[in-house]
Amino acid sequence: MSATLSEASAELGIPAQAGVSKARAGYILFILCLISALNYYDRFLIGILVEDLKRDLALSDAQVGLLSGLAFALVYSIASIPVASYADRGFRVRVLGGAAAIWSVMTGMCGMATGFWTMLFARFGVGIGESGGAPTTHAIVAETFSDKWRATALAAIGVAGAIGTSAAFVGGGYIAQHHGWRWAFFAAAIPGVILALIFALTVRESRRASISAANPVLPARAALGVLLRRPAYVWICAGVSVFSIGAFGSSAWTPAYLMRYFGRDAATVGLDYSAIIGPAAIIAVFAGGFLADWLGRKDARAPYWFLAISLFASIPLNIVQLTTENYDTALAMVWPSALIGSLWISPTYAIVQALSGSKLRAIGAAFFMLCVNLVGQSIGPLLVGAMSDHFSAAYGNLGLRYALLISTTSFVAGGVAFLMAARTARADMAAAASL
């Protein structure tokens, strides 16, 4: 009966799952977008504050890379699987509301840091909170919207994240310039706590999640065993993880590179960089979601091919961006680089949900995020920072340029992994749907 209702809804152009009104689906998506925007704002705020933190807390580039990446990603990765397993037992709303409150409070604590170690522990706290963020958000979206519209709905979440990232550069840079970097962290914390309370009080668990909670739930180890027997899922996790080494390294260090190499201040770079990367990422996330839905209706493997092509195409654009001697040219090249380099976001999120199936949505997303963050976000900023320290000893401000150029090689491995995933995509998606 539910399958019939879902099919009828799709034919009528109704994006929501059966039993979910369009008004309720719209409200859930709206508030999830706000939470996602704050999630990414808090996560990437540190990127525009690098030079201030280095000066006031006497940090090296490697230490900044550790704070930007590993300090967040390590605890995020450790906590994400048990948190997602709990969420999949029918407590997704509870988990997301609590997670948003925790990461917001810990972002405020970053503003109270007095040195490397106190900032490190505050970033640990942000990572613990955000471990319940994106995986649970994706699971709630998947339970709210039908599979024909899922990538588009997840694209809206991705766009919100892009807006949050862009706002972090603009807002964080402006506040740091006029009121100090500590107030940039404090100002980020307050809205998150308020939104967490609103979400917890106004959103209820979906009927599908409640029904699943009444049935036996696979333990985390068994659930991961099921997912890891699907080759396409493994290749997607591996591909995005390796590619993210370069992607996270670039996002963490490009603003600092523009400030350091071209002699601009945080407010100028924050405004210029976000004015370009924000719209580019928004267009890419929406376009990627729409194209993934459209291509997927024609051939289940097509979104995977699309992902590979987008990664390969972004490589020469990144090289031009990092080798020009003109600030305006470097900024201009950020646009196509960010546009093509961000097309993977929505399709990948939707693919992970399709390969996980209804009973393993949060844990499937969590393990994917674990791989991405433990490899990409942990290694990327730290590796670029360490390489920058090494090369800067001999080449000065060019050291960071060389480090960023080397990190783009990870895009090649990511694209190859997406092509490998396409080989078993049809069979693995069918297996997930039958569970």
N, C-alpha and C positions, 0 to 999 in steps of 0.2 A: 504493500500500500504506500509506504513512504517513498519507494523508488518511483512509483507512478506519480505521486505528488511532485517529486523533484523534477521529473521529466516535464510535467505540465508547467511547472514554474519556469523552467528554462525556455520552453516554447513561447510563453507569454512575455519573455524578456525580464522576468523577475530574478534578480541576482541572488536572493537569499535562499538558504536551505529551507526545505519543507518545514512548516511549523514556526518559522521566524518571519515576522512581519517586516515589510520594507522599512517602516519607520524605526523599528527596534534595530534592524541591521544597520541603518544609517547612523543612528545614535552611537551604537557600539563602535562602528568604524571611526566616527568623529573623535570620540574620547580616546580610542586606542592611538589615533594619529597624534593627539596632543601628548600622550604618554611617550610615544616613540620620539617625538621631537625633543622632549626634555631628556630622554635617555641619551640621545646622541649629543645634545648640547653639553650635558655633564661629562660624557665620555671624552669628547674632543676639545673641551675648553682649554685644557692644558697646552694644546698645540700653539695657540696664539700667545701664550704666556711664557714660552720657553726662555726668551732672552731675559725677562724680568726675574724668573726663578733662578737662572744661572747666576745672575748678579747678586741677588739678595740672599740666596741660600748657599752660594759658593759651590755650584754644581758643575761637573764635567758633562760633556756631551753624552758619554756613556751612561752616566747617572740619570740624565734627563730621558734618554732612551729607555732606561729601565722603568722609570716612573710612568712614561707614556704607554709602554707596552707590557712588559712582564709583570709588573706590580699589579696591574689590573687583570691581565689575562690569566695569570696563574690561579688565583683564587676563583675567578669566574669559571675556569675550566673544571676545577675540583668540585665546586658546588653545583654546577649546572645539571649533572646527571641525577643526583638524588632529589634536587628541587623539581626537576621535570617529571621524575617518576611519581612524586607526590601529587603534582599538578594533574597528571593523567588519571589519577584516582577520583577525579571529579571536583578538584579544588583549584581550578585554573584562575578564577576571579580572585579568590583569597590570596593566592600566591602572587599574582601580579600587583595587587594593591599593596601588599606588604613589601614587595621588592621595590616598588617606586618610592615608598616612604624611606626605606633604608638607604638607597643610593643617593637620595636627595640630601638626607642628613649628613652622610659621609662626604658629599661634595662640599657642604658647608665646613666640615672639619678640615678639608684641604686648605681652606683659607686661614686656619689657625696654626699651620705648620711652622716650625721654627728651624727646621733643618731637613736633611735628606731622610733621616729615619722616621720622623713624625709625618712627613709627606708620604713616605712609603706605606706606612700603616693606614693612613687615610685613604690612599688609593686602593689598598687591599679591601677596605670597607665598601668603596664604590663598586669594585668587582664582585663582591659577595651579593650586593643588592641587585646589580644588573644581571646576575646569573639567572634570575627569575623573570627577566624582562622580555627580550626578543623571542625566546622559544615559546613562552606562554602566550605572548601576543599573537604569534603565527598560528598557534593551535586554536585560539579563540576565533581568529579570522576564518580558519578552515572549517570550523564547526558552524559558522554563521553564514558563509557564502558557498554556493554550489560550485562544483569543480569547473564549470564552464566560465565562471567569473572570478575564480580564486586568485589567479595571477594579477588580475586588474585590481582587486581589493588589496592584495599584498603590495601592489605598486603604490597605492595610496599611503600605506604604512612606510614604504621606502622613501617616498617623496617627503613625508613628514620628517623622517630621519635626516634627509638631505637639508631640509629647511633648518632643522635643529643644529646640524653641523655648521651651516652657513651662519646662522645666528650666533653661534659660539665665537666665530671669528670676528664678526662685526661687533656684537655686544660685549664680548670679552675684551677685545682690543680697545674699544671705546672706554669701558669702565676702568681697565688697567691704566690707560693713558691719563685719565682725569681723576681717578679716585684710588688707584693702586690695585695690584693684582689680587690682594686678599678679598677686596670687595667684589671682584669678578666672581669668585667662588661663592661668597655669601649670597649674592643676588640670584645665583642659579639654584640655590637650595630651597628657597621659600615656595615658589610655585609648584615644585614637585610634591611637597608634603600636602599642600591643599588639593592638588589634582588626585593624589592617591586616595584621600578621604572621599572625594566626590565619586570616584570610580567604584570604590568598595560599597558605597551606600546606594548607588543607582543602577548597577549592572548585576544581573544574576547569572548563575550557571545555565548553560544551554540545556535543553531537554535531552539532547543526544549525549552530552557529557554526564548528566545525571544518571541516564540509563546505563552508560558504560561503567559508572562507579558502582552500580549494583551488581555487576558481573565480575567474575574473577579477573584480576589484572596481573599481567606478567611481571615478575620481579625485574628489576633494572637489568641484571645480567642476562636473563633470558630474552628480554626485549631487544637488547643490543645484539644478541646472537642471531635473532631473526633478521634484524636490519643488515648486519654484516654478511649475511648469506645472499644479499642482493648486490651483484657486482656494480650496477649503475650507481647505487647509493654510495658504495665505497669509493668509486672513481670520482663522483661529485665532491665528496668530502675531501679527498686527496687533492683534487685539482684546485678547489677554492683555497684550501690551506696553503698550498705552495704559492699560488698566485698572490695571495694576501700578504706574503712576506714583502713583496714589492709595493703592493697597494697601501698597506698600513705604514710602511716605512716612508712612502711618499707623502701621505696625509699628515704624518706627524712632523715631517721635517721641511716640507716645501715652504711654508710661511717663514720659518727661520732662515731658509736659504735665500729667499727674496729679501729679507731684512739684512742679512749678513753680507751677501754678495753685492747687492745694489745700494746698501746704505739707507734703507727706508726704516721708519719707526713702526711700532706695532699697530697703531691706529690706522696709518696709511695702508699698510699691507693687509690688515684685517678687512678694511672696507673694500679695497681693490680686489683682493683675492676672492672674498665671498661674493662680490657682485658678479663675478664670472663663474665660479665653481658652483654656486648655489643654483642658478637657473639651468646650467648645463646638467647638473645631477638630477634636477627635478624632471626635465624633459626626458632624460635617459631612463629614469626609473619608470615613468609613465609609459614611454614608448616600448621599453623592454617588456613590461607587463602585458601591454596590448598585443605586441608581436608574438609573445610566448603563447598567449591564448589562441591567437589566430593561427600560428604555425602548428600548434599542438593539435588543432582540430583536423589538420591535413595529414600530419604524420607525427607520431609520438616522439620520433627521434629528431625532428626539425629544431626544437628549442636548443638541443645540445649542440648541434652544428652551428647554430646562431651564436651561442656562447663562445665557442672556439674562435670563430671568425672575428668577433668583437675584440677578443684579447689580442690576437695577432695584429689587428689593425691599429691598436693603441700604442704599440711599441715604437714605431718611428716618430709618432707625435710626441711621445715623452722625451725622446732623444733630442728633437729639435728644441723643445721647451727648455731643456737643461743645458744646451750648448750655445744658445744665443747670448750675445754680449749686451743686449738692449732690454731694459726693464719692461717697456711697453710690449715688445715682441714676446717676451717670456709670458707676460700676462695673457696676451692674445692667444698663445698656443695652449694655455690652460683650458680654454673653451673646448676645442675639439678633443683634446686629450681626456678631459673629464667626461665629455659627452659619450664618447665611444667606450671609454674605460669603465663607465658605470652601467652599461646596458645589461650586465650580468645579474644585477641585484634581484629584481623581481622574478625573472625566470628561474633563478636558482632556488629562491624561497619556495616557489610553487612546485618545483620539481621535488624538493625534499619532502613536502607534504604529500605529494602523489606517491612517492616511493615509500612513505611511512605507513600510510593507511590510517583509518579513523581511530584505532585503539592505541596507536603509538605516535600520535602527532607531536606532543610536547617533547617526548624523549628523543624522537627522530630529529627534531629541530635543535634540541639541546646538544646532542652528540655532534651534529654538524657545526654548531656554534663553538663547541669545545675544540674541535679540530682547527677551525678557522682562528680562534683566539689563542689557543695554546701554541700553534705554529706561526700563524701570520702576525697577530698582534703582539705576541711575546717576542718573537725573533725579529720581526721587521724593524720597529723603531730602535731596538737595542743594537741590531746589526749595523744599521745605517749610522747610528751614533758612534759605535765603536770604530767603524771604518773611517768616519769623519775625523775622529781623534787621531787615527793612524796617518791618514793622508795629510791632515792639516799641519802636522809636524814638518812636512816637506813642502807643501803647496799652499799653505795659508788658507784663505777663504775658498780656494778651489777644492779643498778636501771634501767638503760636504757635497759639492757637485759630483765628484767622482764616485762617492758613496751612493748617491741616488741613481746614477747611471748604471752602476753594477747591479743594483736591486731590480732593475727592469727585466733582467734575464729570467726572473721567476714567471713572467707572463707566458713564456714559451711552454714551460712545463704544464702550466694550468690549461692552456689551450689543447695540448695533446691529451690530457686526462679527460676533458670534456668529449673529445672524439671517441675515446675508449668507452666512456659511459653510454654513448649512443648505441653501442652494439647490442646491449642487453636491455635497453630502456623499455621496450614493449613488454617483454616477459616479466620484468621486475615490477612494473606498474600493475600488471594483471595479478601478480601474486599479492601485492599490497592491498588491492581492492577486494580480494577474496578472503582476507584474514578477518 
